[in-house]
Amino acid sequence: MTSGRAEVGTAARSRLISGPGTLLVWLYGVMVVGAVSRSAVQIATEFDRAPLAYTLSALAGLVYGFITYSLVRGGERARRAAFVCCAVELAGVLGVGTWTLVEPSAFPDSTVWSDFGMGYLFIPVILPVTAMYWLRRAAGREQVG
């Protein structure tokens, strides 16, 4: 026998990974694998070539991982944490993207966020905007429901 409170908590958590939320989890999962594996190899084999770029790619992978975890975890606290991380991610993409255009010599090799994510089909700049929109809508549904 389950309590009504447990059922409500489960329903609220599942809302983040229903519909488009499922696609967001999948895309963030792909970005985790891409960013972490790429940066791990680069850090292990050629860190001295572009330490800033490789460190930023590893940081991006960690941010993607936390967002993925938060979306899967669900609940209001996880939704808020994911929203903040998406805002940090967007700021990182915009900051690094601008930096790579203004001072390309600072990045002898590209990062996930270089040129606004051009090497990743601009997914790094589109994904946080889409996720923040989805998370904002999820908050509205929880308040109504």
C-alpha positions as a Markdown table, in Angstrom:
| # | Residue | x | y | z |
|---|---|---|---|---|
| 1 | Met | 0.0 | 0.0 | 0.0 |
| 2 | Thr | 1.4 | 3.4 | -1.0 |
| 3 | Ser | 0.6 | 6.7 | 0.5 |
| 4 | Gly | -0.9 | 9.5 | -1.6 |
| 5 | Arg | 2.1 | 11.6 | -0.9 |
| 6 | Ala | 4.4 | 9.0 | -2.5 |
| 7 | Glu | 2.2 | 8.9 | -5.6 |
| 8 | Val | 2.2 | 12.7 | -5.9 |
| 9 | Gly | 6.0 | 12.8 | -5.6 |
| 10 | Thr | 6.4 | 10.1 | -8.3 |
| 11 | Ala | 4.0 | 11.9 | -10.6 |
| 12 | Ala | 5.9 | 15.2 | -10.1 |
| 13 | Arg | 9.2 | 13.6 | -10.8 |
| 14 | Ser | 8.1 | 11.9 | -14.0 |
| 15 | Arg | 6.9 | 15.1 | -15.5 |
| 16 | Leu | 10.4 | 16.2 | -16.3 |
| 17 | Ile | 11.0 | 13.2 | -18.5 |
| 18 | Ser | 7.7 | 12.9 | -20.2 |
| 19 | Gly | 7.2 | 14.0 | -23.8 |
| 20 | Pro | 9.9 | 16.4 | -24.9 |
| 21 | Gly | 11.7 | 15.9 | -21.6 |
| 22 | Thr | 12.6 | 12.4 | -22.8 |
| 23 | Leu | 14.3 | 13.9 | -25.8 |
| 24 | Leu | 16.2 | 16.4 | -23.7 |
| 25 | Val | 17.5 | 13.6 | -21.4 |
| 26 | Trp | 18.6 | 11.7 | -24.5 |
| 27 | Leu | 20.3 | 14.7 | -26.1 |
| 28 | Tyr | 22.0 | 15.7 | -22.8 |
| 29 | Gly | 23.2 | 12.1 | -22.4 |
| 30 | Val | 24.8 | 12.2 | -25.9 |
| 31 | Met | 26.5 | 15.5 | -25.0 |
| 32 | Val | 27.8 | 14.0 | -21.8 |
| 33 | Val | 29.4 | 11.1 | -23.6 |
| 34 | Gly | 30.7 | 13.4 | -26.4 |
| 35 | Ala | 32.2 | 16.1 | -24.1 |
| 36 | Val | 33.6 | 13.8 | -21.4 |
| 37 | Ser | 35.1 | 11.2 | -23.7 |
| 38 | Arg | 36.7 | 13.8 | -26.0 |
| 39 | Ser | 38.1 | 15.9 | -23.1 |
| 40 | Ala | 39.3 | 12.8 | -21.3 |
| 41 | Val | 41.3 | 11.7 | -24.3 |
| 42 | Gln | 42.6 | 15.2 | -25.0 |
| 43 | Ile | 43.6 | 15.8 | -21.4 |
| 44 | Ala | 45.3 | 12.4 | -21.2 |
| 45 | Thr | 47.3 | 12.7 | -24.4 |
| 46 | Glu | 47.9 | 16.3 | -25.3 |
| 47 | Phe | 46.9 | 18.5 | -22.3 |
| 48 | Asp | 49.9 | 20.8 | -22.8 |
| 49 | Arg | 48.7 | 21.8 | -26.3 |
| 50 | Ala | 45.5 | 23.5 | -25.2 |
| 51 | Pro | 44.9 | 23.2 | -21.4 |
| 52 | Leu | 42.1 | 25.8 | -21.3 |
| 53 | Ala | 40.1 | 24.3 | -24.2 |
| 54 | Tyr | 40.3 | 20.8 | -22.8 |
| 55 | Thr | 39.5 | 21.9 | -19.3 |
| 56 | Leu | 36.5 | 23.8 | -20.5 |
| 57 | Ser | 35.3 | 20.8 | -22.5 |
| 58 | Ala | 35.6 | 18.6 | -19.4 |
| 59 | Leu | 33.6 | 21.2 | -17.4 |
| 60 | Ala | 31.0 | 21.3 | -20.1 |
| 61 | Gly | 30.7 | 17.5 | -19.8 |
| 62 | Leu | 30.2 | 17.8 | -16.0 |
| 63 | Val | 27.5 | 20.4 | -16.5 |
| 64 | Tyr | 25.8 | 18.2 | -19.1 |
| 65 | Gly | 26.0 | 15.2 | -16.7 |
| 66 | Phe | 24.4 | 17.2 | -13.8 |
| 67 | Ile | 21.6 | 18.4 | -16.0 |
| 68 | Thr | 20.9 | 14.9 | -17.3 |
| 69 | Tyr | 20.9 | 13.6 | -13.7 |
| 70 | Ser | 18.5 | 16.4 | -12.6 |
| 71 | Leu | 16.1 | 15.7 | -15.4 |
| 72 | Val | 16.0 | 12.0 | -14.6 |
| 73 | Arg | 15.7 | 12.6 | -10.9 |
| 74 | Gly | 12.7 | 14.9 | -11.3 |
| 75 | Gly | 11.0 | 16.9 | -8.6 |
| 76 | Glu | 10.9 | 20.6 | -8.0 |
| 77 | Arg | 14.4 | 20.9 | -6.5 |
| 78 | Ala | 15.9 | 19.0 | -9.4 |
| 79 | Arg | 13.9 | 21.1 | -11.8 |
| 80 | Arg | 15.3 | 24.3 | -10.3 |
| 81 | Ala | 18.8 | 22.9 | -10.2 |
| 82 | Ala | 18.6 | 21.9 | -13.8 |
| 83 | Phe | 17.3 | 25.3 | -14.8 |
| 84 | Val | 20.2 | 27.0 | -13.0 |
| 85 | Cys | 22.7 | 24.7 | -14.7 |
| 86 | Cys | 21.1 | 25.3 | -18.1 |
| 87 | Ala | 21.5 | 29.1 | -17.5 |
| 88 | Val | 25.2 | 28.5 | -16.5 |
| 89 | Glu | 25.6 | 26.3 | -19.6 |
| 90 | Leu | 24.1 | 29.0 | -21.8 |
| 91 | Ala | 26.3 | 31.7 | -20.3 |
| 92 | Gly | 29.3 | 29.4 | -20.9 |
| 93 | Val | 28.4 | 28.8 | -24.5 |
| 94 | Leu | 27.9 | 32.5 | -25.1 |
| 95 | Gly | 31.0 | 33.5 | -23.2 |
| 96 | Val | 33.3 | 30.9 | -24.7 |
| 97 | Gly | 31.7 | 31.3 | -28.2 |
| 98 | Thr | 32.4 | 35.0 | -28.1 |
| 99 | Trp | 35.9 | 34.5 | -26.7 |
| 100 | Thr | 36.8 | 32.1 | -29.4 |
| 101 | Leu | 35.7 | 34.6 | -32.1 |
| 102 | Val | 37.4 | 37.6 | -30.4 |
| 103 | Glu | 40.6 | 35.9 | -29.3 |
| 104 | Pro | 41.1 | 32.7 | -31.4 |
| 105 | Ser | 44.7 | 32.4 | -30.3 |
| 106 | Ala | 43.6 | 31.6 | -26.7 |
| 107 | Phe | 42.1 | 28.3 | -28.1 |
| 108 | Pro | 44.7 | 26.4 | -30.1 |
| 109 | Asp | 42.1 | 23.6 | -30.2 |
| 110 | Ser | 38.3 | 23.9 | -30.0 |
| 111 | Thr | 36.1 | 23.2 | -27.1 |
| 112 | Val | 32.5 | 21.9 | -27.0 |
| 113 | Trp | 31.4 | 25.5 | -26.7 |
| 114 | Ser | 33.8 | 27.0 | -29.3 |
| 115 | Asp | 32.1 | 29.2 | -32.0 |
| 116 | Phe | 28.8 | 28.7 | -30.1 |
| 117 | Gly | 29.0 | 24.9 | -30.5 |
| 118 | Met | 29.5 | 24.9 | -34.3 |
| 119 | Gly | 31.5 | 21.7 | -34.1 |
| 120 | Tyr | 28.4 | 20.1 | -32.5 |
| 121 | Leu | 25.9 | 21.5 | -35.0 |
| 122 | Phe | 25.1 | 24.4 | -32.6 |
| 123 | Ile | 23.4 | 21.9 | -30.2 |
| 124 | Pro | 25.3 | 23.5 | -27.2 |
| 125 | Val | 23.6 | 26.8 | -27.8 |
| 126 | Ile | 20.2 | 25.5 | -28.7 |
| 127 | Leu | 19.9 | 22.8 | -26.0 |
| 128 | Pro | 20.0 | 25.0 | -22.9 |
| 129 | Val | 17.5 | 27.4 | -24.4 |
| 130 | Thr | 15.1 | 24.5 | -25.2 |
| 131 | Ala | 15.7 | 22.9 | -21.8 |
| 132 | Met | 15.0 | 26.1 | -20.0 |
| 133 | Tyr | 11.8 | 26.6 | -21.9 |
| 134 | Trp | 10.8 | 23.0 | -21.1 |
| 135 | Leu | 11.7 | 23.4 | -17.4 |
| 136 | Arg | 9.8 | 26.6 | -17.2 |
| 137 | Arg | 6.7 | 24.9 | -18.7 |
| 138 | Ala | 7.1 | 22.0 | -16.3 |
| 139 | Ala | 7.1 | 24.4 | -13.3 |
| 140 | Gly | 3.8 | 25.9 | -14.6 |
| 141 | Arg | 2.2 | 22.5 | -14.9 |
| 142 | Glu | 3.2 | 21.5 | -11.4 |
| 143 | Gln | 1.7 | 24.7 | -10.0 |
| 144 | Val | -1.6 | 24.1 | -11.9 |
| 145 | Gly | -1.7 | 20.4 | -11.2 |
